[in-house]
Amino acid sequence: MVPLLLVTVVAVRHHGVLADGFSRLRAAEWPWLLAASGATCLTWVAAAFTRQGAVVERLPRRRLLAAQFAAGAANHLLPTGLGASAVNLRFMTVCGIPLARSSAALALYLLAESVTRLALLAGLLLAFPGALRLGPLLPHDAMGPLLYAAGAVVTAAAAVLAGVRRLRTAVASFLRTALGELRSVHARPSRALALWGGALAFPALQAAGLALVGRALELPVPAVHTAVAYLAATVAVALVPTPGGVGSVEAALVLALVAAGGPAAVATAVVVAYRVITVWLPLLPGALTLGALVRMKVI
């Protein structure tokens, strides 16, 4: 009942966004929206491939896929991806993988997803350098404070790590386990292909979903530029600790689509409709799946 209660609370708090999104969906071209929904469903398959590629042991396929669907719902109820991480960590431990190796596999998944997302964004920016025009939309002195803040966080983390011996020992032990898991996974080509192929397909499918919604609502931005806007926005808000990125992702996506050349009103409609398809429609079924997996002791 707790996931259902959380879904209700989140839905009530964002009822205006939901109402606007459903009204926009009624005026859209449905074939493109169905294609966007299909791309969203494939993201769970890509996540399942990546999770399997992060461990040597074979995981039960159907339960793994169901866990990714449930993890998506949990991810929108807890900040900074903690929901999906907790669900998958529990799933791997129930499958018999020790906690230390499950944690290492989780870190390997996050590393692969981050590297491929950044690589895909960099490749598209090199191929289409004019896809984003952020200059007129950002303050001229915005980069300085951001760089200083990032440097301060890194310095503080290094100081804490150097000053706390027990933490330093724990981090060293975790890194040894993670490196051992990394070598074991890449010793099997099928696992390495699943890890990196799934990690690359995941953001590509997400970006394709946004481009398809843009096509449905006649957003005057090329599909590739829309994909660049999506990747740039999600990279920018990766460290914003909001449940499922609600609020921060919408704002960043609208800004990125406007920077790609889209009118603000149409960009807002596209983002709201996209978030309804990818977040709100799967949220209740995902929460029900989460509860079922808990009752079945799969997680």
C-alpha positions in Angstrom: 0.0 0.0 0.0 2.9 2.4 0.6 3.8 2.8 -3.1 0.2 3.4 -4.0 -0.1 6.0 -1.3 3.1 7.7 -2.6 1.8 7.7 -6.1 -1.4 9.4 -4.9 0.5 12.0 -3.0 2.7 12.8 -6.0 -0.2 12.9 -8.4 -2.2 15.3 -6.2 0.8 17.6 -5.8 1.3 17.8 -9.6 -2.4 17.5 -10.7 -2.0 20.7 -12.8 0.8 19.2 -14.8 -1.1 16.0 -15.3 -4.3 17.7 -16.5 -2.3 19.9 -18.9 -0.4 16.8 -20.2 -3.5 14.8 -20.9 -5.2 17.7 -22.6 -2.1 18.1 -24.9 -2.2 14.4 -25.6 -5.8 14.6 -27.0 -4.6 17.0 -29.7 -1.6 15.0 -30.7 -1.1 12.6 -33.6 -1.7 9.2 -32.0 0.6 7.0 -34.2 3.6 9.0 -33.1 2.5 8.9 -29.5 2.2 5.1 -29.8 5.7 4.9 -31.2 6.9 7.0 -28.2 5.2 4.6 -25.8 6.9 1.7 -27.6 10.3 3.4 -27.2 9.5 3.9 -23.5 8.7 0.2 -23.1 12.0 -0.7 -24.8 13.9 1.3 -22.2 13.0 -1.3 -19.6 14.4 -4.0 -21.9 17.6 -2.1 -22.4 17.9 -1.6 -18.6 17.4 -5.3 -18.1 20.2 -6.1 -20.6 22.5 -3.6 -18.9 21.8 -5.1 -15.4 22.5 -8.6 -16.7 25.7 -7.5 -18.3 26.9 -6.1 -15.0 27.1 -9.5 -13.3 28.5 -12.9 -14.4 25.7 -15.0 -13.0 22.6 -15.5 -15.2 19.6 -13.7 -13.7 16.0 -14.9 -14.3 14.9 -13.0 -17.4 11.2 -12.4 -16.7 11.8 -11.3 -13.1 14.7 -9.1 -14.1 12.5 -7.3 -16.6 9.6 -7.0 -14.1 12.2 -5.6 -11.6 13.2 -2.9 -14.1 9.5 -1.9 -14.5 9.1 -1.7 -10.8 12.4 0.1 -10.4 11.1 2.8 -12.7 8.2 3.5 -10.3 10.4 3.4 -7.2 12.8 5.8 -8.9 10.0 8.4 -9.2 9.2 8.2 -5.5 12.7 8.6 -4.1 15.4 11.2 -5.0 18.4 10.9 -7.2 17.8 7.4 -8.5 17.8 5.8 -5.0 14.5 3.9 -5.7 15.8 2.0 -8.8 19.1 1.3 -7.1 17.5 -0.1 -4.0 15.1 -2.3 -6.0 18.0 -3.7 -8.1 20.3 -4.1 -5.2 17.7 -6.1 -3.4 16.8 -8.1 -6.5 20.5 -9.2 -7.0 20.9 -10.2 -3.4 17.7 -12.3 -3.5 19.2 -14.0 -6.6 22.1 -15.1 -4.4 24.7 -12.5 -5.4 26.6 -11.3 -2.3 25.9 -7.7 -1.2 29.5 -6.5 -1.9 29.3 -7.9 -5.5 25.7 -6.6 -6.0 26.9 -3.1 -4.9 29.8 -3.4 -7.4 27.5 -4.4 -10.2 25.2 -1.5 -9.4 28.2 0.9 -9.6 29.3 -0.7 -12.9 25.8 -0.2 -14.3 25.8 3.5 -13.3 29.3 3.9 -14.7 28.3 2.4 -18.1 25.1 4.4 -18.3 26.9 7.6 -17.5 29.8 7.0 -19.9 27.5 6.0 -22.8 25.2 8.9 -22.2 28.1 11.4 -22.2 29.7 9.7 -25.2 26.4 9.8 -27.2 25.9 13.5 -26.4 29.5 14.3 -27.3 29.2 12.4 -30.6 26.0 14.2 -31.6 27.4 17.6 -30.7 30.4 16.9 -32.8 28.2 15.8 -35.7 25.7 18.6 -35.2 27.5 21.5 -33.6 24.6 23.9 -34.1 22.0 21.7 -32.4 21.9 23.8 -29.2 22.2 27.6 -28.8 22.4 28.1 -25.1 24.2 31.5 -25.2 21.2 33.8 -25.3 19.4 31.7 -22.6 22.1 31.5 -19.9 23.7 34.3 -17.9 27.2 35.2 -19.0 28.6 34.7 -15.6 26.8 31.3 -14.9 29.7 29.0 -15.6 32.1 30.5 -13.0 29.9 29.7 -9.9 29.1 26.2 -11.3 32.8 25.4 -11.7 33.6 26.7 -8.3 30.8 24.7 -6.7 31.9 21.5 -8.5 35.5 22.1 -7.3 34.4 22.7 -3.8 32.4 19.4 -3.7 35.4 17.4 -5.1 37.8 19.1 -2.6 35.5 18.4 0.4 35.0 14.8 -0.7 38.7 14.3 -1.0 39.3 15.9 2.4 36.8 13.7 4.1 38.2 10.6 2.4 41.7 11.5 3.5 40.8 12.3 7.1 38.5 9.4 7.9 40.5 6.1 8.0 37.5 3.8 8.3 35.8 5.4 5.3 39.1 5.2 3.3 39.4 1.5 4.1 35.8 0.8 3.1 36.2 2.7 -0.2 39.4 0.8 -1.0 37.7 -2.5 -0.3 34.7 -1.5 -2.5 37.0 -0.5 -5.3 38.9 -3.8 -5.2 35.6 -5.7 -5.4 34.3 -3.4 -8.2 37.5 -3.9 -10.3 37.3 -7.6 -9.8 33.7 -7.6 -11.0 34.7 -5.4 -14.0 37.4 -7.9 -15.1 35.1 -10.9 -14.7 32.3 -9.3 -16.7 34.6 -8.2 -19.6 36.2 -11.7 -19.7 32.8 -12.8 -21.1 32.0 -11.0 -24.4 28.3 -11.7 -24.1 28.2 -9.9 -20.8 30.3 -7.0 -22.0 28.0 -6.6 -25.1 24.9 -6.6 -22.9 26.4 -4.1 -20.5 27.6 -1.5 -23.0 25.0 -2.2 -25.7 22.1 -1.9 -23.2 23.7 1.2 -21.6 23.9 2.9 -25.1 20.4 1.9 -26.1 18.8 3.2 -22.9 19.5 7.0 -23.4 19.1 6.6 -27.2 15.6 5.2 -26.7 14.7 7.9 -24.2 15.8 10.6 -26.7 13.9 8.9 -29.5 10.8 9.0 -27.3 11.0 12.7 -26.9 11.7 13.2 -30.6 8.6 11.1 -31.4 6.4 13.2 -29.0 7.8 16.3 -30.7 6.7 14.9 -34.0 3.3 14.2 -32.7 2.9 17.8 -31.5 4.5 19.3 -34.6 7.6 20.7 -32.8 9.6 22.5 -35.5 12.9 21.0 -34.4 14.8 18.2 -36.2 14.7 14.8 -34.5 18.5 14.7 -34.0 18.5 18.2 -32.4 15.7 17.1 -30.1 17.8 14.1 -29.1 20.7 16.4 -28.4 18.5 18.6 -26.3 17.3 15.6 -24.3 20.7 14.3 -23.6 22.1 17.7 -22.6 19.1 18.3 -20.3 19.4 15.0 -18.5 23.1 15.3 -18.0 22.6 18.8 -16.6 20.0 17.7 -14.0 21.6 14.3 -13.1 22.7 15.6 -9.7 19.5 17.5 -8.8 18.0 15.4 -5.9 14.3 15.5 -6.8 12.2 12.3 -7.0 12.3 11.1 -10.6 13.6 14.5 -11.6 10.0 15.9 -11.3 10.2 19.6 -11.8 13.9 19.9 -12.6 13.8 17.6 -15.7 10.8 19.5 -17.1 12.5 22.8 -16.7 15.7 21.6 -18.2 14.0 19.9 -21.2 12.0 23.0 -22.0 15.1 25.2 -21.9 17.0 22.7 -24.1 14.2 22.5 -26.7 14.0 26.3 -26.8 17.8 26.4 -27.2 17.4 23.9 -30.1 15.1 26.3 -31.9 11.6 25.3 -30.7 8.9 27.8 -29.7 8.5 28.0 -25.9 4.8 27.1 -25.9 5.2 24.1 -28.2 8.3 22.9 -26.3 6.4 23.1 -23.0 3.6 21.0 -24.5 6.0 18.4 -25.8 7.8 18.1 -22.5 4.6 17.8 -20.5 3.2 15.2 -22.9 6.5 13.3 -22.9 6.6 13.2 -19.1 3.0 11.9 -18.9 3.9 9.0 -21.2 7.2 8.1 -19.5 6.5 8.9 -15.9 2.8 9.2 -15.1 1.2 6.5 -17.2 3.6 3.7 -16.0 3.6 5.0 -12.4 0.6 3.2 -11.0 1.2 -0.2 -12.9 4.8 0.1 -11.8 3.8 0.6 -8.2 1.5 -2.4 -8.4 4.3 -4.5 -9.9 6.6 -3.4 -7.1 4.1 -4.5 -4.4 3.6 -7.8 -6.2 7.4 -8.5 -6.4 7.8 -7.7 -2.7 4.9 -10.1 -1.8 6.5 -12.8 -4.0 9.9 -12.1 -2.3 11.5 -11.4 -5.7 12.9 -8.2 -4.1 
